[in-house]
Amino acid sequence: MILFVATSRVSGSDLGQLARQLASRISALPDGSRAVNLTARENGAVSEQELRELRRLLTEELKKRRVAVSQEPSALTIVLSFSEALSGKLLIAEIRRGEAPEAIILPVPAGPSASTPLRRVSLQKSLVWRQGEPILDFVLLPDGLLVLSPGKVSLIRNEVRGWTLEHVWDLRGVEHLPRDPRGRLLLTGSEFRAYLPRFECHAAVQAGSALACEPSNTGWPVVPGDSSDARLRLAKSRNYFDQLRTTNGPLPGLPPFYAAALLASQTGTVWALASLDGNTRFYNSRSAEIGRTNAWGPNLASAQVPDCSSWFLAVTDSEAGNEALQAFQWMTDHPMVGSERLELDGVSTALWADEGNRVRLVTRDLKSGRYAAWSVALDCAD
């Protein structure tokens, strides 16, 4: 394990409190503006990840107050930044309108110390679907399911008489998949997007809708809805990734990896990468390696648990050779176990971040050869 020294950061709960306070102040502005354009200015007082997380939380709180976040010229521009004062950090929201400067200034609560106790979570898995064909990824719908398999996307409806296959979109004309195929499936409004090696396909979630596929090298989203828009680029004709890119560009010096997970920790952004040599390597936002472990398998994902921090989920092996899923929290300079082992029915073939406190897990039964899609929820156990 490689140790490192880090300065204190703003905790996730403090950012949530600041977002609520600021949203309330913005929604009460005398001009009654119903649309704002949020930008952030970095000055070293907090990490880039904290600024992005604050903007995401503030956007959610403003929507609750019927204030839209927009880049339209008519929207009121608000610039977010942090500053240091003798009493601690300050959040500054600079309001740009007219000639007179105007700002909302809020004190930032003191962040947690390095001795902050480990939180614990419980893992609950729910069976979504089983099939004989491989499952690369899946998306739960209010009344059904989308399943990405090699060469197709299937729309399956949950009706009174049971699960019914309603439509299949053919992907066989898209670039040839590697021997060990991988893919990502996400929902964007009323459309799904299927991310394949060097291609991106999309269609409306309704039977008979047209499927459009275009060459793409922008990468696959790591976490749905993440404000950093972190993306993974699959190596050409391989089943591993060779680049991790955020809105600030690609992170330099990273080794090839099978999976990546993003964690907003007490000390800032931490990335976990399952590298090809069997190690899971940890990096900060400056791409500096800050630790490693060889105790986990090649599948990783992250999840945000309300009021209980954010977590890595990793597949581990038991002494009997069975696989299990377990959650870990980054504690200053190393990961700590934060959940009981969730035994798996077979071996894991895919693990992806989902919305909020969920991850998507795919397993394969070695006896029957069938694949199973599971939705795994994390709940705070403290």
C-alpha positions in Angstrom: 0.0 0.0 0.0 1.3 3.5 -1.0 0.5 6.1 1.7 -0.1 9.7 1.0 -0.9 12.9 2.9 -4.0 14.9 2.0 -5.6 18.1 3.2 -9.1 18.2 4.5 -12.0 18.6 2.1 -15.6 19.5 2.2 -17.8 16.5 3.0 -20.6 15.3 0.8 -23.2 16.1 3.5 -21.8 19.7 3.9 -22.0 20.2 0.1 -25.7 19.1 0.2 -26.4 21.5 3.0 -24.7 24.3 1.1 -26.6 23.5 -2.1 -29.9 23.7 -0.2 -29.1 27.0 1.4 -27.8 28.5 -1.9 -30.8 27.3 -3.9 -33.2 28.9 -1.4 -31.3 32.2 -1.7 -31.3 32.1 -5.5 -34.9 31.2 -5.8 -35.8 34.2 -3.6 -33.9 36.8 -5.7 -36.0 39.9 -6.2 -36.0 39.7 -10.0 -37.9 36.4 -9.9 -35.5 34.7 -12.4 -36.7 31.2 -13.4 -33.5 30.2 -15.2 -29.8 30.5 -14.2 -26.6 29.6 -15.9 -24.2 28.0 -13.3 -20.5 28.1 -13.9 -17.6 27.3 -11.5 -14.3 29.0 -11.0 -11.3 26.9 -9.6 -8.9 28.6 -7.3 -7.4 25.7 -5.4 -9.6 26.1 -2.2 -11.4 22.9 -3.0 -11.0 20.0 -5.5 -12.4 20.0 -9.0 -14.6 17.1 -8.0 -16.1 19.1 -5.1 -17.0 22.0 -7.4 -18.6 19.5 -9.9 -20.5 17.8 -7.1 -21.7 21.2 -5.7 -23.0 22.2 -9.1 -24.8 18.9 -9.5 -26.5 19.1 -6.1 -27.4 22.8 -6.6 -29.0 21.9 -10.0 -31.2 19.3 -8.3 -32.2 21.7 -5.5 -33.0 24.5 -8.0 -35.2 22.2 -10.0 -37.2 21.4 -6.8 -37.8 25.2 -6.6 -38.8 25.4 -10.2 -35.6 27.2 -11.2 -34.2 25.8 -14.5 -30.4 25.5 -15.1 -29.8 26.7 -18.7 -27.2 28.2 -20.9 -29.6 30.4 -22.7 -28.4 34.1 -23.0 -31.5 35.2 -21.0 -30.5 33.0 -18.0 -29.0 34.8 -15.0 -25.3 33.9 -14.7 -24.0 32.7 -11.3 -20.3 31.9 -10.8 -19.5 29.5 -8.0 -16.2 29.5 -6.2 -14.7 28.8 -2.8 -12.4 31.1 -0.8 -10.3 30.8 2.3 -10.9 33.0 5.4 -9.5 33.1 8.9 -12.7 31.4 10.1 -12.5 28.7 7.4 -13.8 28.2 3.9 -16.5 30.4 2.2 -18.8 29.5 -0.7 -19.2 32.5 -3.0 -22.0 32.7 -5.6 -21.2 35.7 -7.8 -24.4 37.1 -9.5 -23.6 38.8 -12.8 -26.3 41.2 -13.7 -26.1 45.0 -14.2 -23.1 47.0 -13.3 -23.2 46.6 -9.5 -21.4 43.5 -8.2 -23.6 41.2 -6.1 -22.7 38.0 -4.3 -24.2 35.4 -1.9 -21.6 34.3 0.6 -22.1 31.2 2.8 -19.7 29.8 5.4 -18.6 26.2 4.8 -18.9 23.8 7.8 -15.6 22.4 9.0 -14.9 19.1 7.1 -14.5 15.8 8.8 -11.2 14.8 10.2 -9.1 11.9 9.2 -10.5 10.0 12.2 -14.0 10.1 10.8 -15.5 6.7 11.6 -16.2 4.2 8.8 -19.8 4.0 7.7 -21.4 0.7 6.9 -23.8 -0.3 4.2 -26.0 -3.3 3.4 -26.2 -4.9 0.0 -29.5 -6.2 -1.4 -29.6 -7.9 -4.8 -32.8 -8.4 -6.8 -33.0 -10.7 -9.8 -34.1 -8.9 -12.9 -33.8 -11.4 -15.8 -32.2 -14.7 -16.9 -31.4 -15.8 -20.3 -29.1 -18.2 -22.2 -27.4 -15.5 -24.3 -24.7 -13.3 -22.7 -25.9 -10.1 -21.1 -23.5 -7.1 -21.6 -25.7 -4.6 -19.8 -29.3 -3.9 -19.0 -31.7 -1.0 -18.0 -34.8 -1.3 -15.8 -37.8 0.5 -17.2 -41.0 1.4 -15.2 -42.9 -1.4 -17.1 -40.1 -3.5 -18.5 -36.5 -4.0 -19.3 -33.9 -3.3 -22.0 -31.1 -5.9 -22.4 -27.9 -5.4 -24.4 -26.6 -8.7 -25.8 -23.9 -9.3 -28.5 -25.6 -8.2 -31.7 -28.9 -6.8 -30.4 -30.9 -4.8 -27.9 -34.1 -6.4 -26.6 -37.1 -4.6 -25.3 -39.0 -6.9 -22.8 -42.3 -5.8 -21.2 -43.6 -6.9 -17.9 -47.3 -7.7 -18.6 -50.1 -9.4 -16.7 -49.2 -12.7 -18.3 -45.5 -12.3 -17.5 -42.4 -11.1 -19.3 -42.9 -10.7 -23.1 -40.3 -9.9 -25.7 -41.8 -6.9 -27.5 -39.0 -5.8 -29.9 -35.4 -6.5 -30.9 -33.0 -3.9 -32.5 -30.4 -5.6 -34.6 -26.8 -4.5 -34.0 -25.1 -7.1 -36.2 -24.2 -4.5 -38.8 -22.2 -2.5 -36.3 -18.4 -2.9 -36.0 -17.3 -6.5 -35.2 -17.1 -7.2 -31.5 -14.0 -8.6 -29.9 -13.9 -12.3 -28.8 -14.9 -11.3 -25.3 -17.6 -8.6 -26.1 -18.4 -5.7 -23.9 -21.0 -3.0 -24.1 -22.8 -0.3 -22.1 -26.5 0.6 -22.2 -28.0 3.8 -20.8 -31.3 5.6 -20.8 -31.5 9.3 -21.9 -35.0 10.6 -21.6 -37.2 8.5 -23.9 -34.2 7.1 -25.8 -31.7 4.4 -25.1 -28.0 4.6 -26.0 -25.9 1.5 -26.7 -22.2 2.0 -26.4 -20.2 -0.5 -28.5 -16.5 -0.7 -29.5 -16.0 2.5 -31.6 -19.7 2.9 -32.1 -22.7 4.5 -30.4 -26.3 3.6 -31.3 -29.6 5.1 -30.1 -33.3 4.6 -30.6 -36.6 5.6 -28.9 -37.8 3.1 -26.3 -40.8 1.8 -28.3 -41.3 -1.1 -30.5 -40.5 -0.4 -34.2 -38.5 2.7 -33.6 -35.6 3.3 -35.9 -32.1 2.5 -34.7 -29.2 4.9 -35.7 -25.6 4.0 -35.2 -22.6 6.3 -35.8 -18.8 5.8 -35.3 -17.8 7.3 -32.0 -14.6 7.7 -30.1 -15.9 9.7 -27.2 -16.0 6.8 -24.8 -18.5 5.1 -22.5 -19.9 7.0 -19.5 -18.6 5.7 -16.2 -21.5 6.9 -14.0 -24.9 7.8 -15.4 -25.6 11.5 -14.9 -22.2 12.2 -13.4 -21.4 16.0 -13.8 -17.8 15.3 -14.7 -18.9 13.3 -17.7 -16.1 10.8 -17.1 -15.8 8.4 -20.0 -13.8 5.2 -20.8 -12.3 4.5 -24.2 -12.2 0.8 -25.2 -8.9 -0.2 -26.8 -9.4 -1.1 -30.4 -10.3 -4.8 -30.9 -9.7 -5.5 -27.2 -11.9 -6.0 -24.2 -10.1 -3.5 -21.9 -9.9 0.3 -21.7 -6.9 2.4 -22.6 -8.1 5.9 -21.6 -10.1 7.7 -18.9 -11.4 11.1 -19.9 -13.2 13.8 -17.9 -14.3 17.3 -18.9 -10.8 18.4 -18.3 -9.4 16.0 -20.8 -7.8 12.5 -20.5 -6.0 11.5 -17.3 -2.3 11.0 -18.2 -0.1 8.1 -17.4 -2.8 5.5 -16.6 -2.2 1.8 -17.4 -4.7 -0.2 -19.5 -7.6 -1.4 -17.3 -10.7 -3.5 -17.3 -12.9 -1.3 -15.1 -13.0 2.0 -13.3 -14.9 3.4 -10.4 -15.2 7.0 -9.2 -15.4 7.9 -5.5 -15.9 11.3 -3.9 -14.0 10.7 -0.7 -13.2 12.8 2.4 -9.9 13.8 0.7 -11.2 14.5 -2.8 -11.7 12.5 -5.9 -10.3 9.0 -5.9 -10.3 6.7 -9.0 -10.1 2.9 -8.7 -8.8 1.1 -11.8 -8.7 -2.6 -12.3 -5.5 -2.9 -14.2 -4.5 -5.8 -16.5 -1.8 -7.0 -14.1 -4.4 -8.1 -11.5 -4.0 -5.1 -9.2 -6.6 -2.4 -8.4 -4.8 0.9 -8.5 -6.0 4.1 -6.9 -5.4 7.6 -8.3 -6.2 11.1 -7.2 -7.6 13.8 -9.5 -4.0 14.7 -10.6 -3.5 11.1 -11.9 -1.0 10.3 -9.1 -1.1 6.7 -7.9 -1.9 6.8 -4.2 -2.4 3.0 -3.5 -3.0 -0.4 -4.8 -4.4 -3.8 -3.8 -4.4 -7.3 -5.4 -7.4 -8.5 -3.4 -10.1 -7.7 -5.9 -11.2 -9.1 -9.2 -11.4 -7.1 -12.5 -15.0 -5.9 -11.9 -15.5 -2.5 -10.2 -18.3 0.0 -9.9 -19.2 2.9 -7.6 -22.5 4.1 -6.0 -23.6 7.1 -4.0 -25.6 6.3 -0.8 -27.7 9.2 0.6 -26.4 10.3 4.0 -23.8 7.5 3.9 -21.0 8.7 1.6 -19.9 7.0 -1.7 -18.5 3.6 -2.2 -16.5 1.3 -4.4 -18.0 -2.1 -5.1 -15.6 -4.9 -6.0 -15.9 -8.5 -6.7 -13.8 -10.6 -4.3 -12.9 -14.3 -4.1 -13.5 -16.5 -1.0 -11.2 -19.3 0.1 -13.7 -21.8 -1.4 -13.3 -20.1 -4.8 -16.8 -18.6 -4.9 -17.2 -15.0 -5.9 -18.9 -12.3 -3.8 -19.6 -8.6 -4.0 -18.4 -6.3 -1.2 -18.4 -2.5 -0.6 -15.4 -0.4 0.4 -15.0 3.1 1.5 -11.8 5.2 1.0 -10.5 6.3 4.4 -7.8 8.9 4.0 -5.2 6.7 2.4 -6.6 3.2 1.9 -9.9 1.4 1.3 -11.8 -0.2 4.2 -14.4 -2.9 4.1 -17.9 -1.4 4.7 -20.3 -4.3 4.1 -20.8 -8.0 4.5 -19.9 -10.2 1.6 -22.8 -10.7 -0.8 -22.4 -14.2 -2.3 -23.0 -14.5 -6.0 -24.9 -17.1 -7.9 -22.1 -18.0 -10.3 -19.2 -15.8 -11.6 -19.5 -12.1 -12.4 -19.2 -11.1 -16.1 -20.2 -7.4 -15.8 -20.6 -4.8 -13.1 -21.7 -1.2 -13.9 -22.7 1.9 -12.0 -26.4 2.6 -12.1 -28.4 5.6 -10.9 -27.9 6.7 -7.3 -27.4 3.9 -4.8 -27.6 1.0 -7.3 -25.2 -1.0 -9.4 -26.0 -3.5 -12.2 -24.5 -6.9 -11.9 -24.4 -9.7 -14.4 -23.5 -13.3 -13.4 -23.1 -16.6 -15.2 -24.0 -19.9 -13.8 -21.1 -22.3 -14.6 -23.3 -25.4 -14.5 -26.2 -24.2 -16.7 -24.3 -21.6 -18.6 -27.2 -19.1 -18.2 -26.7 -15.4 -17.5 -28.6 -13.4 -14.8 -29.1 -9.7 -14.5 -29.2 -8.3 -10.9 -30.0 -4.9 -9.5 -27.9 -4.4 -6.3 -29.0 -1.6 -3.9 -26.8 -0.1 -1.2 -28.5 1.2 2.0 -26.8 2.9 4.9 -26.7 0.5 7.8 -25.5 2.9 10.5 
